[in-house]
Amino acid sequence: MAEARGTKIGGDLRLRGRLGAAASAAVRKERAANRAAELAPIIAELRQAGAATLKALAAGLNRQSIPAPRGGTWSGAQVLLLLARIEGAA
């Protein structure tokens, strides 16, 4: 009946999708920043112990059984992204 009177039923799904995606991205970004802040001291310790390459840093994180962002083991590429986030926050 409401439709017959010209009342719009439902909402703009595209708008809700964009708002949801933006909110989700903000949450993921905040979580990544928090994780980078937690790992920054560990990275500093590894560097001080002589780990100079991305591969060496990844190996150090793996030795300490620290899970990579999506689980599993660390790679040099993941360490590079972590360093960029750590240095961007400083």
N, CA, C and O atoms as a printed pandas DataFrame, in Angstrom:
     atom_number atom_name residue_name chain_id  residue_number  x_coord  y_coord  z_coord
0              1         N          MET        A               1    0.807   -1.192    0.000
1              2        CA          MET        A               1    0.000    0.000    0.000
2              3         C          MET        A               1    0.856    1.266    0.000
3              4         O          MET        A               1    0.552    2.231   -0.701
4              5         N          ALA        A               2    1.918    1.252    0.784
5              6        CA          ALA        A               2    2.761    2.437    0.851
6              7         C          ALA        A               2    3.358    2.735   -0.514
7              8         O          ALA        A               2    3.483    3.894   -0.910
8              9         N          GLU        A               3    3.728    1.676   -1.231
9             10        CA          GLU        A               3    4.284    1.877   -2.563
10            11         C          GLU        A               3    3.265    2.538   -3.482
11            12         O          GLU        A               3    3.619    3.390   -4.297
12            13         N          ALA        A               4    2.034    2.155   -3.354
13            14        CA          ALA        A               4    0.978    2.730   -4.185
14            15         C          ALA        A               4    0.835    4.225   -3.923
15            16         O          ALA        A               4    0.449    4.976   -4.818
16            17         N          ARG        A               5    1.145    4.662   -2.702
17            18        CA          ARG        A               5    1.059    6.089   -2.368
18            19         C          ARG        A               5    2.325    6.833   -2.791
19            20         O          ARG        A               5    2.396    8.055   -2.665
20            21         N          GLY        A               6    3.321    6.105   -3.290
21            22        CA          GLY        A               6    4.546    6.769   -3.740
22            23         C          GLY        A               6    5.660    6.763   -2.717
23            24         O          GLY        A               6    6.697    7.393   -2.926
24            25         N          THR        A               7    5.463    6.057   -1.609
25            26        CA          THR        A               7    6.488    5.982   -0.581
26            27         C          THR        A               7    7.586    5.024   -1.031
27            28         O          THR        A               7    7.314    3.915   -1.492
28            29         N          LYS        A               8    8.815    5.470   -0.891
29            30        CA          LYS        A               8    9.932    4.614   -1.285
30            31         C          LYS        A               8   10.147    3.560   -0.210
31            32         O          LYS        A               8   10.248    3.874    0.976
32            33         N          ILE        A               9   10.214    2.324   -0.635
33            34        CA          ILE        A               9   10.416    1.202    0.273
34            35         C          ILE        A               9   11.893    0.812    0.236
35            36         O          ILE        A               9   12.497    0.717   -0.832
36            37         N          GLY        A              10   12.461    0.588    1.417
37            38        CA          GLY        A              10   13.869    0.199    1.480
38            39         C          GLY        A              10   14.769    1.414    1.387
39            40         O          GLY        A              10   14.306    2.553    1.448
40            41         N          GLY        A              11   16.033    1.167    1.242
41            42        CA          GLY        A              11   16.998    2.249    1.161
42            43         C          GLY        A              11   17.880    2.083   -0.048
43            44         O          GLY        A              11   17.709    1.155   -0.838
44            45         N          ASP        A              12   18.804    2.969   -0.183
45            46        CA          ASP        A              12   19.761    2.899   -1.282
46            47         C          ASP        A              12   20.864    1.922   -0.888
47            48         O          ASP        A              12   21.751    2.259   -0.103
48            49         N          LEU        A              13   20.805    0.739   -1.425
49            50        CA          LEU        A              13   21.765   -0.298   -1.060
50            51         C          LEU        A              13   23.188    0.079   -1.442
51            52         O          LEU        A              13   24.137   -0.296   -0.753
52            53         N          ARG        A              14   23.341    0.812   -2.529
53            54        CA          ARG        A              14   24.694    1.227   -2.933
54            55         C          ARG        A              14   25.294    2.150   -1.888
55            56         O          ARG        A              14   26.482    2.039   -1.583
56            57         N          LEU        A              15   24.504    3.058   -1.332
57            58        CA          LEU        A              15   24.998    3.976   -0.316
58            59         C          LEU        A              15   25.380    3.210    0.947
59            60         O          LEU        A              15   26.434    3.451    1.535
60            61         N          ARG        A              16   24.518    2.291    1.356
61            62        CA          ARG        A              16   24.828    1.496    2.542
62            63         C          ARG        A              16   26.096    0.682    2.323
63            64         O          ARG        A              16   26.902    0.530    3.241
64            65         N          GLY        A              17   26.277    0.163    1.122
65            66        CA          GLY        A              17   27.478   -0.605    0.821
66            67         C          GLY        A              17   28.730    0.238    0.910
67            68         O          GLY        A              17   29.747   -0.211    1.438
68            69         N          ARG        A              18   28.669    1.463    0.396
69            70        CA          ARG        A              18   29.835    2.352    0.464
70            71         C          ARG        A              18   30.138    2.746    1.899
71            72         O          ARG        A              18   31.301    2.788    2.300
72            73         N          LEU        A              19   29.104    3.035    2.675
73            74        CA          LEU        A              19   29.322    3.414    4.071
74            75         C          LEU        A              19   29.892    2.245    4.867
75            76         O          LEU        A              19   30.778    2.422    5.702
76            77         N          GLY        A              20   29.380    1.061    4.600
77            78        CA          GLY        A              20   29.887   -0.124    5.287
78            79         C          GLY        A              20   31.329   -0.416    4.922
79            80         O          GLY        A              20   32.127   -0.787    5.783
80            81         N          ALA        A              21   31.667   -0.252    3.662
81            82        CA          ALA        A              21   33.039   -0.500    3.210
82            83         C          ALA        A              21   33.995    0.510    3.847
83            84         O          ALA        A              21   35.099    0.149    4.256
84            85         N          ALA        A              22   33.579    1.752    3.928
85            86        CA          ALA        A              22   34.432    2.777    4.526
86            87         C          ALA        A              22   34.641    2.501    6.018
87            88         O          ALA        A              22   35.750    2.651    6.532
88            89         N          ALA        A              23   33.583    2.103    6.700
89            90        CA          ALA        A              23   33.700    1.798    8.123
90            91         C          ALA        A              23   34.597    0.582    8.332
91            92         O          ALA        A              23   35.415    0.562    9.251
92            93         N          SER        A              24   34.449   -0.411    7.498
93            94        CA          SER        A              24   35.263   -1.616    7.590
94            95         C          SER        A              24   36.739   -1.295    7.349
95            96         O          SER        A              24   37.610   -1.798    8.057
96            97         N          ALA        A              25   37.010   -0.471    6.366
97            98        CA          ALA        A              25   38.394   -0.083    6.066
98            99         C          ALA        A              25   39.010    0.667    7.236
99           100         O          ALA        A              25   40.181    0.467    7.557
100          101         N          ALA        A              26   38.227    1.530    7.876
101          102        CA          ALA        A              26   38.731    2.294    9.020
102          103         C          ALA        A              26   39.094    1.362   10.173
103          104         O          ALA        A              26   40.114    1.554   10.834
104          105         N          VAL        A              27   38.266    0.363   10.410
105          106        CA          VAL        A              27   38.537   -0.597   11.485
106          107         C          VAL        A              27   39.791   -1.399   11.170
107          108         O          VAL        A              27   40.634   -1.594   12.044
108          109         N          ARG        A              28   39.924   -1.864    9.935
109          110        CA          ARG        A              28   41.105   -2.642    9.557
110          111         C          ARG        A              28   42.378   -1.796    9.675
111          112         O          ARG        A              28   43.413   -2.286   10.127
112          113         N          LYS        A              29   42.297   -0.541    9.272
113          114        CA          LYS        A              29   43.456    0.349    9.339
114          115         C          LYS        A              29   43.873    0.571   10.800
115          116         O          LYS        A              29   45.063    0.581   11.115
116          117         N          GLU        A              30   42.898    0.747   11.676
117          118        CA          GLU        A              30   43.202    0.959   13.087
118          119         C          GLU        A              30   43.830   -0.293   13.708
119          120         O          GLU        A              30   44.785   -0.200   14.479
120          121         N          ARG        A              31   43.286   -1.457   13.366
121          122        CA          ARG        A              31   43.852   -2.709   13.884
122          123         C          ARG        A              31   45.285   -2.905   13.400
123          124         O          ARG        A              31   46.146   -3.336   14.167
124          125         N          ALA        A              32   45.542   -2.595   12.144
125          126        CA          ALA        A              32   46.890   -2.731   11.595
126          127         C          ALA        A              32   47.853   -1.774   12.280
127          128         O          ALA        A              32   48.998   -2.134   12.551
128          129         N          ALA        A              33   47.403   -0.573   12.558
129          130        CA          ALA        A              33   48.255    0.406   13.242
130          131         C          ALA        A              33   48.574   -0.065   14.665
131          132         O          ALA        A              33   49.702    0.081   15.135
132          133         N          ASN        A              34   47.576   -0.628   15.340
133          134        CA          ASN        A              34   47.802   -1.141   16.696
134          135         C          ASN        A              34   48.786   -2.303   16.681
135          136         O          ASN        A              34   49.669   -2.386   17.535
136          137         N          ARG        A              35   48.633   -3.190   15.720
137          138        CA          ARG        A              35   49.547   -4.346   15.621
138          139         C          ARG        A              35   50.957   -3.873   15.311
139          140         O          ARG        A              35   51.922   -4.407   15.859
140          141         N          ALA        A              36   51.091   -2.886   14.446
141          142        CA          ALA        A              36   52.419   -2.351   14.126
142          143         C          ALA        A              36   53.056   -1.741   15.368
143          144         O          ALA        A              36   54.256   -1.900   15.593
144          145         N          ALA        A              37   52.266   -1.049   16.168
145          146        CA          ALA        A              37   52.791   -0.452   17.398
146          147         C          ALA        A              37   53.243   -1.534   18.373
147          148         O          ALA        A              37   54.236   -1.355   19.079
148          149         N          GLU        A              38   52.521   -2.658   18.419
149          150        CA          GLU        A              38   52.907   -3.763   19.291
150          151         C          GLU        A              38   54.204   -4.422   18.820
151          152         O          GLU        A              38   55.019   -4.848   19.639
152          153         N          LEU        A              39   54.393   -4.505   17.510
153          154        CA          LEU        A              39   55.562   -5.191   16.959
154          155         C          LEU        A              39   56.789   -4.288   16.830
155          156         O          LEU        A              39   57.897   -4.790   16.642
156          157         N          ALA        A              40   56.620   -2.991   16.923
157          158        CA          ALA        A              40   57.746   -2.057   16.756
158          159         C          ALA        A              40   58.901   -2.357   17.705
159          160         O          ALA        A              40   60.049   -2.367   17.259
160          161         N          PRO        A              41   58.653   -2.604   19.004
161          162        CA          PRO        A              41   59.785   -2.909   19.885
162          163         C          PRO        A              41   60.494   -4.217   19.518
163          164         O          PRO        A              41   61.709   -4.329   19.679
164          165         N          ILE        A              42   59.750   -5.186   19.033
165          166        CA          ILE        A              42   60.344   -6.465   18.633
166          167         C          ILE        A              42   61.238   -6.265   17.411
167          168         O          ILE        A              42   62.338   -6.813   17.334
168          169         N          ILE        A              43   60.744   -5.468   16.454
169          170        CA          ILE        A              43   61.552   -5.156   15.268
170          171         C          ILE        A              43   62.825   -4.427   15.683
171          172         O          ILE        A              43   63.901   -4.710   15.157
172          173         N          ALA        A              44   62.710   -3.499   16.615
173          174        CA          ALA        A              44   63.885   -2.760   17.092
174          175         C          ALA        A              44   64.896   -3.710   17.734
175          176         O          ALA        A              44   66.101   -3.573   17.523
176          177         N          GLU        A              45   64.405   -4.675   18.519
177          178        CA          GLU        A              45   65.300   -5.659   19.144
178          179         C          GLU        A              45   66.010   -6.507   18.092
179          180         O          GLU        A              45   67.211   -6.760   18.190
180          181         N          LEU        A              46   65.255   -6.941   17.086
181          182        CA          LEU        A              46   65.846   -7.756   16.029
182          183         C          LEU        A              46   66.913   -6.974   15.271
183          184         O          LEU        A              46   67.965   -7.516   14.934
184          185         N          ARG        A              47   66.640   -5.711   15.007
185          186        CA          ARG        A              47   67.626   -4.872   14.298
186          187         C          ARG        A              47   68.873   -4.699   15.154
187          188         O          ARG        A              47   69.996   -4.758   14.653
188          189         N          GLN        A              48   68.667   -4.486   16.448
189          190        CA          GLN        A              48   69.808   -4.294   17.341
190          191         C          GLN        A              48   70.637   -5.581   17.448
191          192         O          GLN        A              48   71.847   -5.533   17.672
192          193         N          ALA        A              49   69.976   -6.725   17.285
193          194        CA          ALA        A              49   70.677   -8.007   17.339
194          195         C          ALA        A              49   71.374   -8.327   16.020
195          196         O          ALA        A              49   72.052   -9.349   15.913
196          197         N          GLY        A              50   71.214   -7.465   15.017
197          198        CA          GLY        A              50   71.957   -7.641   13.774
198          199         C          GLY        A              50   71.128   -7.992   12.554
199          200         O          GLY        A              50   71.686   -8.186   11.474
200          201         N          ALA        A              51   69.820   -8.080   12.693
201          202        CA          ALA        A              51   68.969   -8.377   11.535
202          203         C          ALA        A              51   68.881   -7.109   10.680
203          204         O          ALA        A              51   68.253   -6.124   11.071
204          205         N          ALA        A              52   69.523   -7.153    9.505
205          206        CA          ALA        A              52   69.588   -5.956    8.670
206          207         C          ALA        A              52   68.708   -6.041    7.424
207          208         O          ALA        A              52   68.398   -5.021    6.809
208          209         N          THR        A              53   68.310   -7.249    7.055
209          210        CA          THR        A              53   67.512   -7.403    5.835
210          211         C          THR        A              53   66.076   -7.756    6.186
211          212         O          THR        A              53   65.772   -8.169    7.305
212          213         N          LEU        A              54   65.206   -7.585    5.205
213          214        CA          LEU        A              54   63.803   -7.953    5.406
214          215         C          LEU        A              54   63.679   -9.446    5.701
215          216         O          LEU        A              54   62.888   -9.865    6.547
216          217         N          LYS        A              55   64.470  -10.233    4.989
217          218        CA          LYS        A              55   64.445  -11.685    5.190
218          219         C          LYS        A              55   64.877  -12.046    6.611
219          220         O          LYS        A              55   64.285  -12.926    7.236
220          221         N          ALA        A              56   65.897  -11.374    7.116
221          222        CA          ALA        A              56   66.380  -11.639    8.470
222          223         C          ALA        A              56   65.344  -11.230    9.511
223          224         O          ALA        A              56   65.153  -11.925   10.508
224          225         N          LEU        A              57   64.680  -10.109    9.281
225          226        CA          LEU        A              57   63.625   -9.670   10.204
226          227         C          LEU        A              57   62.461  -10.661   10.189
227          228         O          LEU        A              57   61.907  -10.989   11.239
228          229         N          ALA        A              58   62.096  -11.133    9.008
229          230        CA          ALA        A              58   61.021  -12.117    8.894
230          231         C          ALA        A              58   61.399  -13.399    9.632
231          232         O          ALA        A              58   60.577  -13.977   10.344
232          233         N          ALA        A              59   62.629  -13.836    9.462
233          234        CA          ALA        A              59   63.090  -15.046   10.142
234          235         C          ALA        A              59   63.048  -14.870   11.659
235          236         O          ALA        A              59   62.686  -15.796   12.386
236          237         N          GLY        A              60   63.416  -13.687   12.130
237          238        CA          GLY        A              60   63.375  -13.408   13.566
238          239         C          GLY        A              60   61.958  -13.440   14.113
239          240         O          GLY        A              60   61.718  -13.978   15.193
240          241         N          LEU        A              61   61.032  -12.873   13.382
241          242        CA          LEU        A              61   59.629  -12.916   13.810
242          243         C          LEU        A              61   59.112  -14.349   13.805
243          244         O          LEU        A              61   58.377  -14.752   14.705
244          245         N          ASN        A              62   59.495  -15.110   12.796
245          246        CA          ASN        A              62   59.074  -16.507   12.715
246          247         C          ASN        A              62   59.665  -17.335   13.853
247          248         O          ASN        A              62   58.985  -18.198   14.409
248          249         N          ARG        A              63   60.933  -17.078   14.205
249          250        CA          ARG        A              63   61.569  -17.806   15.316
250          251         C          ARG        A              63   60.832  -17.560   16.627
251          252         O          ARG        A              63   60.758  -18.443   17.482
252          253         N          GLN        A              64   60.294  -16.370   16.778
253          254        CA          GLN        A              64   59.570  -16.030   18.002
254          255         C          GLN        A              64   58.104  -16.470   17.947
255          256         O          GLN        A              64   57.324  -16.169   18.851
256          257         N          SER        A              65   57.743  -17.177   16.892
257          258        CA          SER        A              65   56.372  -17.698   16.700
258          259         C          SER        A              65   55.326  -16.597   16.716
259          260         O          SER        A              65   54.219  -16.788   17.220
260          261         N          ILE        A              66   55.677  -15.453   16.165
261          262        CA          ILE        A              66   54.725  -14.359   16.034
262          263         C          ILE        A              66   54.001  -14.553   14.707
263          264         O          ILE        A              66   54.639  -14.560   13.654
264          265         N          PRO        A              67   52.680  -14.710   14.740
265          266        CA          PRO        A              67   51.963  -14.966   13.486
266          267         C          PRO        A              67   51.975  -13.749   12.567
267          268         O          PRO        A              67   51.924  -12.606   13.023
268          269         N          ALA        A              68   52.041  -14.013   11.283
269          270        CA          ALA        A              68   51.952  -12.956   10.278
270          271         C          ALA        A              68   50.522  -12.395   10.281
271          272         O          ALA        A              68   49.632  -12.978   10.900
272          273         N          PRO        A              69   50.302  -11.285    9.606
273          274        CA          PRO        A              69   48.977  -10.646    9.647
274          275         C          PRO        A              69   47.809  -11.573    9.309
275          276         O          PRO        A              69   46.740  -11.462    9.909
276          277         N          ARG        A              70   48.000  -12.463    8.378
277          278        CA          ARG        A              70   46.918  -13.388    8.025
278          279         C          ARG        A              70   47.221  -14.803    8.492
279          280         O          ARG        A              70   46.726  -15.778    7.926
280          281         N          GLY        A              71   48.029  -14.901    9.516
281          282        CA          GLY        A              71   48.422  -16.208   10.018
282          283         C          GLY        A              71   49.611  -16.725    9.224
283          284         O          GLY        A              71   50.019  -16.116    8.235
284          285         N          GLY        A              72   50.151  -17.821    9.649
285          286        CA          GLY        A              72   51.280  -18.389    8.923
286          287         C          GLY        A              72   52.587  -17.704    9.270
287          288         O          GLY        A              72   52.738  -17.110   10.337
288          289         N          THR        A              73   53.530  -17.802    8.340
289          290        CA          THR        A              73   54.869  -17.278    8.586
290          291         C          THR        A              73   55.069  -15.942    7.871
291          292         O          THR        A              73   54.374  -15.608    6.911
292          293         N          TRP        A              74   56.041  -15.200    8.379
293          294        CA          TRP        A              74   56.363  -13.883    7.822
294          295         C          TRP        A              74   57.207  -14.031    6.562
295          296         O          TRP        A              74   58.008  -14.957    6.432
296          297         N          SER        A              75   57.007  -13.103    5.647
297          298        CA          SER        A              75   57.849  -12.997    4.455
298          299         C          SER        A              75   58.464  -11.603    4.452
299          300         O          SER        A              75   58.045  -10.724    5.204
300          301         N          GLY        A              76   59.452  -11.419    3.606
301          302        CA          GLY        A              76   60.079  -10.106    3.499
302          303         C          GLY        A              76   59.091   -9.025    3.076
303          304         O          GLY        A              76   59.169   -7.889    3.545
304          305         N          ALA        A              77   58.168   -9.375    2.193
305          306        CA          ALA        A              77   57.184   -8.398    1.719
306          307         C          ALA        A              77   56.276   -7.937    2.857
307          308         O          ALA        A              77   55.933   -6.758    2.941
308          309         N          GLN        A              78   55.890   -8.859    3.727
309          310        CA          GLN        A              78   55.049   -8.486    4.854
310          311         C          GLN        A              78   55.806   -7.607    5.838
311          312         O          GLN        A              78   55.244   -6.671    6.407
312          313         N          VAL        A              79   57.080   -7.912    6.034
313          314        CA          VAL        A              79   57.910   -7.093    6.916
314          315         C          VAL        A              79   58.048   -5.687    6.340
315          316         O          VAL        A              79   58.017   -4.705    7.081
316          317         N          LEU        A              80   58.199   -5.589    5.034
317          318        CA          LEU        A              80   58.307   -4.275    4.386
318          319         C          LEU        A              80   57.062   -3.436    4.655
319          320         O          LEU        A              80   57.165   -2.251    4.975
320          321         N          LEU        A              81   55.898   -4.042    4.526
321          322        CA          LEU        A              81   54.652   -3.319    4.804
322          323         C          LEU        A              81   54.557   -2.928    6.276
323          324         O          LEU        A              81   54.095   -1.836    6.606
324          325         N          LEU        A              82   54.997   -3.826    7.157
325          326        CA          LEU        A              82   54.993   -3.527    8.596
326          327         C          LEU        A              82   55.912   -2.346    8.893
327          328         O          LEU        A              82   55.546   -1.441    9.642
328          329         N          LEU        A              83   57.113   -2.358    8.300
329          330        CA          LEU        A              83   58.054   -1.253    8.530
330          331         C          LEU        A              83   57.499    0.068    8.025
331          332         O          LEU        A              83   57.668    1.105    8.666
332          333         N          ALA        A              84   56.839    0.028    6.877
333          334        CA          ALA        A              84   56.245    1.256    6.346
334          335         C          ALA        A              84   55.184    1.799    7.293
335          336         O          ALA        A              84   55.078    3.011    7.480
336          337         N          ARG        A              85   54.404    0.912    7.888
337          338        CA          ARG        A              85   53.372    1.348    8.828
338          339         C          ARG        A              85   53.999    1.883   10.106
339          340         O          ARG        A              85   53.550    2.894   10.647
340          341         N          ILE        A              86   55.044    1.200   10.592
341          342        CA          ILE        A              86   55.722    1.653   11.818
342          343         C          ILE        A              86   56.361    3.024   11.589
343          344         O          ILE        A              86   56.207    3.927   12.411
344          345         N          GLU        A              87   57.069    3.176   10.482
345          346        CA          GLU        A              87   57.763    4.436   10.216
346          347         C          GLU        A              87   56.787    5.548    9.871
347          348         O          GLU        A              87   57.074    6.718   10.121
348          349         N          GLY        A              88   55.657    5.208    9.309
349          350        CA          GLY        A              88   54.630    6.204    9.004
350          351         C          GLY        A              88   53.961    6.722   10.266
351          352         O          GLY        A              88   53.505    7.865   10.307
352          353         N          ALA        A              89   53.901    5.880   11.303
353          354        CA          ALA        A              89   53.263    6.277   12.552
354          355         C          ALA        A              89   54.193    7.104   13.424
355          356         O          ALA        A              89   53.744    7.824   14.316
356          357         N          ALA        A              90   55.482    6.999   13.163
357          358        CA          ALA        A              90   56.460    7.710   14.013
358          359         C          ALA        A              90   56.527    9.176   13.689
359          360         O          ALA        A              90   57.295    9.911   14.310
